[in-house]
Amino acid sequence: MAYGVVHRFAGGTDEQYQASISAVHPSDGSLPEGQVFHVAGPSADGWTIVAIHDSEERWEQFRDGALRPRMQAGTDDGFTAPPEETTFEIHSQASP
């Protein structure tokens, strides 16, 4: 079952997003294995990212194998604090 993740970075900026995403996503602009959708943009209090993975297990693999280690190591000009995180199982989806 698909699995959604929402990250909210209070005070986050596009510049921090670009630096952080380049550290955890493939350099060719594709998505990490198992991620099927990714959007991001400014929100009222900073920056919000929404990612959909093909399963909770694939999310955990990405989180534990790439995202957390690289963010804990730090990125030049990236987000400086962990996000507020919300996750959810996707029970319904539609496309055009």
N, C-alpha and C positions, 0 to 999 in steps of 0.2 A: 504494500500500500504506500502511495506517495506520502511524503512528509515535508511539512513547511517549517521554515525558520525565519523569524523576524528579529533583526538586530537594530536597536535604536541607540545611537551614539549622541548623547547630550553634548551640544556644542561642537559636534563634528562638522567637517567641511568637505567640499569636493576634493580639495588638494590632499587631505588626509585619506579620503576614500581611494583616490587614485594610487597613492603610495602603498596603502595596505593591500588593495586588490592585486596589484602587480606582484606582491610577495606570495600570494596564496593561489592565484589562478594561473593557468598555462599562459605562456608569453605570446602564443599565437592568437589570443583572443577567444579561444574556446572555453567551455566550462569544464570544471574538474569532473572526473569520472563519477557518474551517478547523479550529478546535478543536472536537472532538465530545464530550469528556469531561473533567471536572476534579474532583478531590477533594483535600482537604488536611486535615491534622490534626496534633496533637501526637505526637511520637515520643520514644523513650528519650533522645535527645540534643538535642532541639529541635523543629523543625517540618519536616514532609515534604509536598511537593506532587507529585501525579501528574497529568499532562495527556496526553491522546491527541489527536493531530492527524490529519487525513485523509490526510496525506502528509508525507514529510520536507521537501519543498519548502515546504509551508505552514508547518511549524514554523520553518524558516529565515526565512521572510518575517516571521512574528510576532516571532521572536527579534531579527532585525536591524532591523526597522522600528518596533517598539514596546518590547519588553522591555528590551533592552540600553540603548537611548538614555535611556529613562525611569529605569532603575535607576542608570545612570552619572550622571545629573543629580541623583539623590538624591530621596528622598521624606521628608516630615516623618513621623517615627516609624516608618518602614519598616525593612526588613532593612538592616543596616549593612555586610554583607560578601556577596560572591558565594556561591552555594550550591555544594555538591558535586553535580555533574550526571552522570546516567546516562541514555543514550538507547538505544532499541532499536526494530527493525522488528517490527511485530506480524504474526505468522504465523497466529495462531489467536485467535478471540474467541467468546464465548458470551453469550447474554442469556436472561433468563427466558422 
